[in-house]
């Protein structure tokens, strides 16, 4: 059985902005006893084992041998010369009173020079960037950063998680179809290799698990999946499921389960953080839109339920509104119909905090991907779909978006890792006992 990893785990974060700094602040605050890791399944969630009559429901952290939060060590890359205290202060997510208590630890975490090309993220600019003869040279520089960080911090295992901005929309091209073609593209500076792919390549080449928190193409290509298989490395993605899409994956399965029809689902968002600024670029928004639009089709299956969902009109909008900062508002208008076709409406106004919802997702993905690596699991980790808007899956499969199916799959995977019986909720064994 897999043993608990009591050594340090190095967390590598391309994109040291609001999400990354909020995650790091939260871990340090919890480790100092200043707060609780609310929203984190690995820290506060429980899992049922065996039959209901056995009353075995331990906390997840007491059941699976994940790394303790106290053993997480952080580094990351971005395009401005800052430390994490500077980033957190600028992001205005964490209250200044708490930041002052975390200041000594945060100021020690300096942002490394990032791999950046404004062609892929047009609304951002910075001068704290790497330069190299080729994209392969840039990947080698990232690997050198990781080796230096591990040596200085006495670390022998890592997880990399992309918390950077959404890149412009890209379709897979020939350069993405094989590892050989991709590596040739790195050497020749091929335009279809985005910065996120360079980070992912560097991580996978070193056997480091990689998670994609944005809707970018990144590891959702055959070339990098081939590399993940070659190095026996877990990958997961894509696009953290936080606000509006989280609500969709809760509500849509309920409406479908009760066979209620839907005529239309209109969704709009306002947010003013760096994510909102980036998504103000139409090509970056298209990447996000593709991620958000796929959710309802997969859950509702209109081809199988044409009388209920075949005429569904689904529209998604994101609006950059600087005064709102990191406090995102997601508004949904849902036109449904029930018995005898009578119309009804549901309206949802979710006033949420983007980075506050994303931070515990980052924590769980880091710990679960490290667990997967130590459990000899490699390639796409579909059991982590629970955390993503646009879950990765094998090419012959369709992604599972139903939050409750995703949760069941995640917990059954944990049971499987630990040699416990899987739970099907059939219940026939109780009847047979009686």
MARMARVO-599078 format. One record per residue (C-alpha): residue number from 0; residue in one letter; chain; z negated, x negated, y negated. Coordinates in steps of 0.1 Angstrom, whole numbers, plus 2048, in hexadecimal, padded with zeros to 3 digits. Example, Ala and Ser with C-alpha at 12.3 -4.5 7.8 and 13.67 -1.06 7.14 Angstrom:
BEGIN
REC seq type mol   z   x   y
REC   0    A   A 7B2 785 82D
REC   1    S   A 7B9 777 80B
END
This chain:
BEGIN
REC seq type mol   z   x   y
REC   0    X   A 800 800 800
REC   1    X   A 808 7F4 7DD
REC   2    X   A 7EB 7E3 7CC
REC   3    X   A 7DF 7E6 7A8
REC   4    X   A 7EE 7CE 790
REC   5    X   A 7D1 7BE 77E
REC   6    X   A 7E5 7A5 76B
REC   7    X   A 7F4 7A9 748
REC   8    X   A 814 7BD 744
REC   9    X   A 82B 7B3 728
REC  10    X   A 83A 7D1 715
REC  11    X   A 85C 7C8 706
REC  12    X   A 868 7E0 6EB
REC  13    X   A 88A 7DE 6DA
REC  14    X   A 885 7F3 6BB
REC  15    X   A 863 7ED 6AB
REC  16    X   A 863 80C 695
REC  17    X   A 84D 82B 693
REC  18    X   A 84D 833 6B8
REC  19    X   A 845 810 6C3
REC  20    X   A 82A 80A 6A9
REC  21    X   A 81A 82C 6B0
REC  22    X   A 819 824 6D5
REC  23    X   A 80A 801 6D0
REC  24    X   A 7F1 80F 6B7
REC  25    X   A 7E7 82A 6CF
REC  26    X   A 7E2 812 6EC
REC  27    X   A 7CC 7FA 6D8
REC  28    X   A 7B8 817 6C9
REC  29    X   A 7B1 825 6EC
REC  30    X   A 7A8 802 6F8
REC  31    X   A 78F 7FF 6DC
REC  32    X   A 780 821 6E3
REC  33    X   A 78D 830 6C2
REC  34    X   A 7A2 84B 6D2
REC  35    X   A 7AE 85B 6F2
REC  36    X   A 7D1 858 702
REC  37    X   A 7D9 87D 6FE
REC  38    X   A 7FC 886 70B
REC  39    X   A 7FD 86B 725
REC  40    X   A 800 875 74A
REC  41    X   A 7F6 853 756
REC  42    X   A 7D6 854 743
REC  43    X   A 7CB 878 741
REC  44    X   A 7E0 88A 75B
REC  45    X   A 7D3 894 77E
REC  46    X   A 7E5 899 79F
REC  47    X   A 7DE 8AF 7BC
REC  48    X   A 7DC 89F 7DE
REC  49    X   A 7DD 8B1 7FF
REC  50    X   A 7D5 8D6 803
REC  51    X   A 7C4 8EA 7E8
REC  52    X   A 7A6 8EF 7FF
REC  53    X   A 7A1 8C9 7FF
REC  54    X   A 798 8C8 7D9
REC  55    X   A 7A8 8A6 7D4
REC  56    X   A 7B5 8A3 7B1
REC  57    X   A 7B0 880 7A3
REC  58    X   A 7BC 874 782
REC  59    X   A 7DE 864 785
REC  60    X   A 7D0 842 779
REC  61    X   A 7B6 843 795
REC  62    X   A 7D0 84C 7AF
REC  63    X   A 7EE 835 7A8
REC  64    X   A 7E8 810 7A1
REC  65    X   A 7F7 80E 77E
REC  66    X   A 7EE 7F2 766
REC  67    X   A 7CF 7F8 750
REC  68    X   A 7D7 7FE 72C
REC  69    X   A 7C1 7E1 723
REC  70    X   A 7DA 7CA 734
REC  71    X   A 7F8 7D4 71F
REC  72    X   A 806 7B8 708
REC  73    X   A 821 7C0 6EF
REC  74    X   A 83F 7B1 6DF
REC  75    X   A 860 7BE 6D1
REC  76    X   A 87F 7BA 6BC
REC  77    X   A 88B 7C9 69C
REC  78    X   A 8A0 7C1 67D
REC  79    X   A 884 7BB 663
REC  80    X   A 86B 79E 663
REC  81    X   A 84B 7B1 667
REC  82    X   A 82C 7B4 67D
REC  83    X   A 821 7D5 68E
REC  84    X   A 807 7DC 673
REC  85    X   A 823 7DB 659
REC  86    X   A 839 7F1 66E
REC  87    X   A 81D 80B 674
REC  88    X   A 814 80B 64F
REC  89    X   A 838 811 645
REC  90    X   A 83D 82C 660
REC  91    X   A 820 841 653
REC  92    X   A 818 850 674
REC  93    X   A 7F5 842 67A
REC  94    X   A 7DA 849 660
REC  95    X   A 7D1 82A 64B
REC  96    X   A 7AD 82C 655
REC  97    X   A 7B6 827 67A
REC  98    X   A 7D0 80D 671
REC  99    X   A 7B5 7F8 65F
REC 100    X   A 7A0 7F8 67F
REC 101    X   A 7BE 7EC 693
REC 102    X   A 7CB 7D3 679
REC 103    X   A 7BF 7B3 689
REC 104    X   A 7D1 7BA 6AA
REC 105    X   A 7F0 7C9 69A
REC 106    X   A 7F6 7AC 682
REC 107    X   A 7F8 794 69F
REC 108    X   A 816 7A6 6AE
REC 109    X   A 835 798 69B
REC 110    X   A 857 7A8 69E
REC 111    X   A 871 791 6AD
REC 112    X   A 894 78E 69F
REC 113    X   A 8A9 7AB 6AC
REC 114    X   A 8CC 7AE 6BB
REC 115    X   A 8DD 7C4 6A2
REC 116    X   A 900 7CF 698
REC 117    X   A 903 7E9 67C
REC 118    X   A 922 7F6 68C
REC 119    X   A 90C 808 6A6
REC 120    X   A 8F1 814 68E
REC 121    X   A 901 818 66C
REC 122    X   A 8E4 825 658
REC 123    X   A 8CD 807 65E
REC 124    X   A 8CF 7E4 651
REC 125    X   A 8B9 7C5 654
REC 126    X   A 8BB 79F 653
REC 127    X   A 8A2 797 66F
REC 128    X   A 8BE 794 689
REC 129    X   A 8CA 77D 6A3
REC 130    X   A 8EB 76A 6A0
REC 131    X   A 8FF 75C 6BD
REC 132    X   A 921 750 6C8
REC 133    X   A 924 76E 6E0
REC 134    X   A 912 78D 6EC
REC 135    X   A 909 779 70B
REC 136    X   A 8F8 760 6F4
REC 137    X   A 8E4 77C 6E4
REC 138    X   A 8D9 788 706
REC 139    X   A 8CE 765 70F
REC 140    X   A 8BA 763 6EE
REC 141    X   A 8A8 783 6F8
REC 142    X   A 8A1 774 71A
REC 143    X   A 893 755 709
REC 144    X   A 87D 76B 6F3
REC 145    X   A 86F 77C 712
REC 146    X   A 868 75B 724
REC 147    X   A 856 74D 706
REC 148    X   A 841 76D 702
REC 149    X   A 838 76C 726
REC 150    X   A 82E 748 726
REC 151    X   A 819 74B 706
REC 152    X   A 808 76B 712
REC 153    X   A 804 75F 736
REC 154    X   A 818 77D 743
REC 155    X   A 82C 77F 763
REC 156    X   A 839 7A3 762
REC 157    X   A 84A 7B8 748
REC 158    X   A 859 7DA 740
REC 159    X   A 873 7DF 724
REC 160    X   A 876 800 712
REC 161    X   A 890 808 6F7
REC 162    X   A 87F 819 6D9
REC 163    X   A 89B 810 6C2
REC 164    X   A 8B2 827 6AF
REC 165    X   A 8CE 83D 6BC
REC 166    X   A 8EF 82A 6BE
REC 167    X   A 911 839 6B6
REC 168    X   A 921 84E 6D1
REC 169    X   A 933 83B 6EC
REC 170    X   A 947 845 70B
REC 171    X   A 946 82E 729
REC 172    X   A 964 816 72A
REC 173    X   A 972 7FD 743
REC 174    X   A 95A 7E2 737
REC 175    X   A 93D 7F8 743
REC 176    X   A 94B 7FE 766
REC 177    X   A 940 7DE 777
REC 178    X   A 927 7C2 771
REC 179    X   A 943 7A8 772
REC 180    X   A 956 7BA 757
REC 181    X   A 936 7BF 742
REC 182    X   A 92D 79A 744
REC 183    X   A 950 791 73A
REC 184    X   A 94C 7A9 71D
REC 185    X   A 92C 798 713
REC 186    X   A 93E 777 712
REC 187    X   A 95C 785 6FE
REC 188    X   A 946 79A 6E6
REC 189    X   A 956 7BA 6F1
REC 190    X   A 951 7D6 6D8
REC 191    X   A 945 7EF 6F2
REC 192    X   A 925 7DB 6F9
REC 193    X   A 90A 7E9 6E2
REC 194    X   A 8EA 7D7 6D9
REC 195    X   A 8D5 7ED 6F0
REC 196    X   A 8EB 7E2 70D
REC 197    X   A 8E5 7BE 704
REC 198    X   A 8BF 7C3 706
REC 199    X   A 8C3 7D7 727
REC 200    X   A 8D8 7BB 736
REC 201    X   A 8BE 7A1 72D
REC 202    X   A 8A2 7B5 73C
REC 203    X   A 8B5 7BE 75D
REC 204    X   A 8C1 79A 761
REC 205    X   A 89D 78F 762
REC 206    X   A 893 7AC 779
REC 207    X   A 880 7BE 75E
REC 208    X   A 87F 7E5 760
REC 209    X   A 891 7F6 743
REC 210    X   A 88C 818 733
REC 211    X   A 8A3 827 719
REC 212    X   A 891 83D 700
REC 213    X   A 8B0 846 6EC
REC 214    X   A 8D0 859 6F6
REC 215    X   A 8E5 839 6F5
REC 216    X   A 8FC 831 712
REC 217    X   A 8E9 810 719
REC 218    X   A 8E1 80F 73E
REC 219    X   A 8F3 82F 746
REC 220    X   A 911 81B 751
REC 221    X   A 91C 80D 774
REC 222    X   A 91A 7E9 768
REC 223    X   A 8F5 7E9 75F
REC 224    X   A 8EC 7FF 77C
REC 225    X   A 8FE 7E5 792
REC 226    X   A 8E8 7CA 782
REC 227    X   A 8C9 7DF 788
REC 228    X   A 8D1 7E2 7AD
REC 229    X   A 8D9 7BD 7AF
REC 230    X   A 8B8 7B3 7A1
REC 231    X   A 8A4 7CF 7B1
REC 232    X   A 899 7DD 78F
REC 233    X   A 890 800 785
REC 234    X   A 8A1 811 768
REC 235    X   A 89B 833 757
REC 236    X   A 8A8 847 73A
REC 237    X   A 8B2 856 724
REC 238    X   A 8A5 863 703
REC 239    X   A 87F 86B 701
REC 240    X   A 879 890 705
REC 241    X   A 860 898 6E9
REC 242    X   A 865 8B6 6D1
REC 243    X   A 87F 8D1 6D2
REC 244    X   A 88F 8C7 6F4
REC 245    X   A 86C 8C7 704
REC 246    X   A 868 8EB 6F9
REC 247    X   A 88A 8F4 707
REC 248    X   A 882 8E5 729
REC 249    X   A 862 8FA 729
REC 250    X   A 871 91B 71C
REC 251    X   A 893 91B 72D
REC 252    X   A 886 919 751
REC 253    X   A 86E 936 74A
REC 254    X   A 88A 94C 73C
REC 255    X   A 8A0 944 75A
REC 256    X   A 884 94A 773
REC 257    X   A 880 96D 765
REC 258    X   A 8A6 973 765
REC 259    X   A 8A7 979 73F
REC 260    X   A 8C8 974 72F
REC 261    X   A 8CF 95E 711
REC 262    X   A 8EB 964 6F8
REC 263    X   A 8E3 948 6E0
REC 264    X   A 8CC 92B 6DA
REC 265    X   A 8CD 91B 6B7
REC 266    X   A 8B9 8FC 6B1
REC 267    X   A 8B4 8E8 691
REC 268    X   A 89E 8CB 688
REC 269    X   A 892 8BB 669
REC 270    X   A 883 898 669
REC 271    X   A 880 87C 650
REC 272    X   A 878 85C 664
REC 273    X   A 890 840 66C
REC 274    X   A 89D 855 68A
REC 275    X   A 8A7 870 672
REC 276    X   A 8B9 858 65B
REC 277    X   A 8CD 849 678
REC 278    X   A 8D6 86B 685
REC 279    X   A 8E4 874 663
REC 280    X   A 902 860 66E
REC 281    X   A 91A 879 680
REC 282    X   A 922 860 69C
REC 283    X   A 8FE 859 6A3
REC 284    X   A 8F6 87E 6A2
REC 285    X   A 912 884 6BC
REC 286    X   A 8FF 86D 6D4
REC 287    X   A 8DF 882 6CF
REC 288    X   A 8F2 8A3 6D0
REC 289    X   A 901 89B 6F2
REC 290    X   A 8DE 894 6FF
REC 291    X   A 8CF 8B4 6F1
REC 292    X   A 8EB 8CC 6FA
REC 293    X   A 8EB 8C4 720
REC 294    X   A 8C9 8D2 726
REC 295    X   A 8CF 8F7 726
REC 296    X   A 8EF 8F6 73C
REC 297    X   A 8DE 8E3 757
REC 298    X   A 8BF 8F9 757
REC 299    X   A 8D0 91B 753
REC 300    X   A 8EF 914 769
REC 301    X   A 906 92D 757
REC 302    X   A 921 929 772
REC 303    X   A 908 936 78C
REC 304    X   A 8F9 950 775
REC 305    X   A 917 95C 760
REC 306    X   A 909 97E 756
REC 307    X   A 8EA 96E 747
REC 308    X   A 8F6 94E 737
REC 309    X   A 91C 94B 737
REC 310    X   A 91F 956 713
REC 311    X   A 902 940 707
REC 312    X   A 909 930 6E5
REC 313    X   A 8F5 910 6E1
REC 314    X   A 8F4 8FE 6C0
REC 315    X   A 8DF 8DF 6B6
REC 316    X   A 8DA 8D1 693
REC 317    X   A 8C6 8B4 686
REC 318    X   A 8C0 8B0 661
REC 319    X   A 8B3 891 64F
REC 320    X   A 897 89C 637
REC 321    X   A 884 87E 62A
REC 322    X   A 865 891 61D
REC 323    X   A 85C 89B 640
REC 324    X   A 859 877 64D
REC 325    X   A 84F 875 671
REC 326    X   A 843 899 672
REC 327    X   A 861 8A9 682
REC 328    X   A 867 8CF 682
REC 329    X   A 87B 8DF 69D
REC 330    X   A 885 903 698
REC 331    X   A 895 918 6B3
REC 332    X   A 8A4 93B 6B3
REC 333    X   A 8AA 949 6D6
REC 334    X   A 8BD 969 6DB
REC 335    X   A 8B5 977 6FD
REC 336    X   A 8BB 998 70F
REC 337    X   A 8A9 9AA 72B
REC 338    X   A 8A8 9CB 73F
REC 339    X   A 8C7 9E0 738
REC 340    X   A 8D4 9C5 720
REC 341    X   A 8BB 9CC 704
REC 342    X   A 8B9 9AF 6EB
REC 343    X   A 89A 99B 6E2
REC 344    X   A 893 97B 6CF
REC 345    X   A 87C 95D 6D2
REC 346    X   A 876 946 6B4
REC 347    X   A 865 925 6B8
REC 348    X   A 85A 90F 69A
REC 349    X   A 84C 8EE 6A8
REC 350    X   A 83D 8D9 68D
REC 351    X   A 838 8BA 6A0
REC 352    X   A 833 894 69B
REC 353    X   A 850 881 6AA
REC 354    X   A 83F 860 6B1
REC 355    X   A 81E 870 6BC
REC 356    X   A 830 882 6D7
REC 357    X   A 845 864 6E1
REC 358    X   A 829 84A 6E3
REC 359    X   A 819 857 704
REC 360    X   A 83B 85A 714
REC 361    X   A 840 835 70C
REC 362    X   A 81F 82D 71C
REC 363    X   A 826 841 73C
REC 364    X   A 849 832 740
REC 365    X   A 83C 80F 73C
REC 366    X   A 821 814 757
REC 367    X   A 837 828 76F
REC 368    X   A 854 810 76D
REC 369    X   A 83D 7F3 775
REC 370    X   A 82F 807 792
REC 371    X   A 853 80E 79E
REC 372    X   A 85B 7E9 79C
REC 373    X   A 83D 7E0 7B1
REC 374    X   A 845 7FC 7C9
REC 375    X   A 867 7EB 7D0
REC 376    X   A 87A 808 7BF
REC 377    X   A 89A 7FF 7AD
REC 378    X   A 8B7 80F 79A
REC 379    X   A 8B5 831 78A
REC 380    X   A 892 840 78B
REC 381    X   A 89A 865 78A
REC 382    X   A 876 86E 790
REC 383    X   A 86F 864 76C
REC 384    X   A 887 87F 75F
REC 385    X   A 868 891 753
REC 386    X   A 868 87B 734
REC 387    X   A 88C 87D 729
REC 388    X   A 8A4 895 718
REC 389    X   A 8C2 888 72B
REC 390    X   A 8B5 87C 74D
REC 391    X   A 8C9 862 75F
REC 392    X   A 8D3 869 783
REC 393    X   A 8EC 85D 79D
REC 394    X   A 910 865 795
REC 395    X   A 914 87E 7B1
REC 396    X   A 8F6 892 7A5
REC 397    X   A 8EF 8A7 786
REC 398    X   A 8D0 8A1 771
REC 399    X   A 8B1 8B6 776
REC 400    X   A 8A4 8C4 754
REC 401    X   A 88B 8DE 75F
REC 402    X   A 86A 8CE 753
REC 403    X   A 856 8DE 770
REC 404    X   A 86E 8D1 78B
REC 405    X   A 86D 8AF 77A
REC 406    X   A 847 8B0 77B
REC 407    X   A 846 8B9 7A0
REC 408    X   A 85F 89D 7A7
REC 409    X   A 84A 884 794
REC 410    X   A 82A 88D 7A5
REC 411    X   A 839 88E 7C7
REC 412    X   A 848 86B 7C1
REC 413    X   A 824 85F 7B9
REC 414    X   A 818 86E 7D9
REC 415    X   A 834 85E 7EC
REC 416    X   A 82C 83C 7DE
REC 417    X   A 808 83F 7E8
REC 418    X   A 80F 84D 80B
REC 419    X   A 802 870 804
REC 420    X   A 812 890 811
REC 421    X   A 82B 89F 7FA
REC 422    X   A 823 8C2 7EC
REC 423    X   A 83D 8DD 7F0
REC 424    X   A 827 8FB 7E6
REC 425    X   A 833 90E 805
REC 426    X   A 810 918 80E
REC 427    X   A 817 922 832
REC 428    X   A 7FE 909 83F
REC 429    X   A 7E1 91D 830
REC 430    X   A 7ED 93C 841
REC 431    X   A 7F0 92A 862
REC 432    X   A 7CC 91C 85E
REC 433    X   A 7BF 940 85A
END
